[in-house]
Amino acid sequence: MGIFSTLEVSGSALAAERARAEVIATNMANSETTRTAQGGPFRRKVVVFSSTGASAFRLLLTGYNRLIGRAPGGVRLVQVAEDSAPPIVRYEPGHPDADAAGFVAYPNINPVQEMVDLMGAVRAYQLNASAVNASKQMLQQSLELLK
Amino acid sequence: MALIPILQLLEGYLGVAATRHQLIVSNMANIDTPGYHTQDIDFRSELRKATENNGRELIPAVHSVPGLLRRPDGNDVNLDREGLLLAETQMQYQIGVQIMKSEFHRLLSAINEGK
């Protein structure tokens, strides 16, 4: 615990939200991709966030042993999972990836949903950036005492 | 009590404000974490605890905030609440620092015989 660890907490959120925005960008870029290394069309990616407790080592060092596992902490990207929704099938007999019946499987990506997700990620990023600023100002004020 | 009781009180006050700031920052970081509940401390009782113990920092009693709207993913962090509290805590901290600063100036002026 301490004012410096708040910067770590906000930093973890900034990193997580940035990763989320990157995953959303991947989804939007691949909205028409019909070929992937695993075969089949691209599958929509979703991020999984998990909250992390404050570092146990730091708590031990600062004498807050009793808080291990209970102190609030930051956030962590634990997994980039694949959306299980089935692909969208369109009838395009001339397409090189069409099946015998002339259907092509396209990724199940909804641009509106991706845009809304992206806005959410950007807002959360801004929120945490302003939290960093607030922590910085408080630190600065404490340093003023030394003058 | 120490030589300058008000400084000790202020230390406790700043400690409580910093703890609350940390909780708010943590809530903000977890705004998209499924199942996360908003955490907070009771400022008044924590401040009393800190002042009764001569400004020594104690283990804060952290609790989940009741009565917040829970989203379908189980998360109940309210952006407006956290934003307002962030500004409020920042101001509280600033007040503490400013009073502490003026206290040091007073001490200095006594040392300098009011010159």
Chai-1 contact restraints between the chains, C-beta under 6 A:
chainA,res_idxA,chainB,res_idxB,connection_type,confidence,min_distance_angstrom,max_distance_angstrom,comment,restraint_id
A,I3,B,A18,contact,1.0,0.0,6.0,A-B,restraint_1
A,T6,B,Q22,contact,1.0,0.0,6.0,A-B,restraint_2
A,T6,B,V25,contact,1.0,0.0,6.0,A-B,restraint_3
A,V9,B,V25,contact,1.0,0.0,6.0,A-B,restraint_4
A,V9,B,S26,contact,1.0,0.0,6.0,A-B,restraint_5
A,V9,B,A29,contact,1.0,0.0,6.0,A-B,restraint_6
A,S10,B,V25,contact,1.0,0.0,6.0,A-B,restraint_7
A,A13,B,A29,contact,1.0,0.0,6.0,A-B,restraint_8
A,F49,B,D32,contact,1.0,0.0,6.0,A-B,restraint_9
A,F49,B,T33,contact,1.0,0.0,6.0,A-B,restraint_10
A,S51,B,N30,contact,1.0,0.0,6.0,A-B,restraint_11
A,S51,B,T33,contact,1.0,0.0,6.0,A-B,restraint_12
A,S51,B,Y36,contact,1.0,0.0,6.0,A-B,restraint_13
A,R66,B,I59,contact,1.0,0.0,6.0,A-B,restraint_14
A,P72,B,L23,contact,1.0,0.0,6.0,A-B,restraint_15
A,P72,B,S26,contact,1.0,0.0,6.0,A-B,restraint_16
A,P72,B,Q39,contact,1.0,0.0,6.0,A-B,restraint_17
A,G74,B,A29,contact,1.0,0.0,6.0,A-B,restraint_18
A,V75,B,A29,contact,1.0,0.0,6.0,A-B,restraint_19
A,V75,B,N30,contact,1.0,0.0,6.0,A-B,restraint_20
A,V75,B,T33,contact,1.0,0.0,6.0,A-B,restraint_21
A,A124,B,I31,contact,1.0,0.0,6.0,A-B,restraint_22
A,A124,B,D32,contact,1.0,0.0,6.0,A-B,restraint_23
A,L127,B,M28,contact,1.0,0.0,6.0,A-B,restraint_24
A,N128,B,M28,contact,1.0,0.0,6.0,A-B,restraint_25
A,A131,B,V25,contact,1.0,0.0,6.0,A-B,restraint_26
A,A131,B,M28,contact,1.0,0.0,6.0,A-B,restraint_27
A,A134,B,L86,contact,1.0,0.0,6.0,A-B,restraint_28
A,A134,B,Q90,contact,1.0,0.0,6.0,A-B,restraint_29
A,M138,B,Y93,contact,1.0,0.0,6.0,A-B,restraint_30
A,Q141,B,Q94,contact,1.0,0.0,6.0,A-B,restraint_31
A,Q141,B,V97,contact,1.0,0.0,6.0,A-B,restraint_32
A,L145,B,K101,contact,1.0,0.0,6.0,A-B,restraint_33
